[in-house]
Amino acid sequence: MNEFIKVAEVADLQPGEGKTVMAGDRELALFNVAGKFHCIDNVCPHRDGSLGGGVLNDKVVICPLHGWRFDVTTGQSPVIPSAKVEAFEVVVTGNDVKVKI
């Protein structure tokens, strides 16, 4: 696809919050880190936990199933070097939060 798709509005997420969003048929995790939006794949590679439902601690989300951690700005785990989820480019246009798929 390689296009920007609206997944939320700015008011949908306060700083420090995350949620699961859909971009076409793809499930993603969107986060607001100090007013800047970041998006990663929603599925934790460990046991398929929903990262959008995890706890955001600064810029690291903690998977609700088994505690795996991922930096929402890069998708990289700060604990396990081989663990990574895909990160997506995000833009805000007016009130729309869009993700490049």
N, C-alpha and C positions, 0 to 999 in steps of 0.2 A: 504494500500500500504506500508506504513512505510519504504520508501526509499528516497534517495536524488534525486531530479529532477532538471536539469538545467533550470533556469528561465530567466537568463540574463548573460551578460558579465560585468566585472568590469567597463569598459569604458562607459557603458550605463547610469550610474547614477553618477553624481558629488556629493560631499558632500553637504548636505542640500536639496537634491532632492528625490522625490518619484515617483513611477509609478505603474500602474496596470500590472500584469504579469499573465500568465497561467501556472499552474502546472497540467498537465493532463487536466481534465475537471474542475478544481478548479480555481476560480479567486482570486488572492491574491494581496496585496499591499506590494511592496518592497521599502525600504528606505535606503539611505546612510546617516548615522549619523557620521560625522567627520571621514569618511573613513571606518567605520564598517557597515556592512549590517544587516538589520533587516527586518522581514517579519511578517505581520499579515493578518487576514481575510480582504478582500477588502470591505465587506458590513457593513456599519454602522447600528447598531441595532435600531436606532431611526427611520429613514425613508429610509433605503436602499441606502444611499449615497455612492459614490465610494471614499473610503479613499485614494486610490492611486492617486486620483485627488485633494486631499486636500493640504493645506499649512503645511509644516513641520517647526515647531518652536522648535529648539534644538532637543529634542527627542519626542516631542508631535505633532501629526498630528491633524489638525483641519478639520473636515468634511465640504466639500464645500456646503452642503445643509442647515444645521441649526447650524453649529458651535460646534457640540459635539466634545470632545477632547479625544484622546487615546494615551497613552505612547506606542511608537512603539517597545520598548524593552520587554514589558510585555503584551500588549494588554489591560491593565487596564485603565479606565478613571481616571484622577487625580481629577475630579470634582464630578462625580457621582459614589459612591462606588459600586453600583449594576451593573454598565455598564462595560462590558468587551467584547472584541473580542479575538478569538483564536490567539495565537502567535506561530510561527514555528521556528524551529532551522535552522540556515543558516550557510553554509560553503563556503569558497572560495577555489577552486582548480585550480591553475594556473590562467587563466583569466575567468573561469566559476564561476558564482554565483549559488549555488544549495540550494534548500529548502527541508527539510525533511517533507514529508506528511504522 
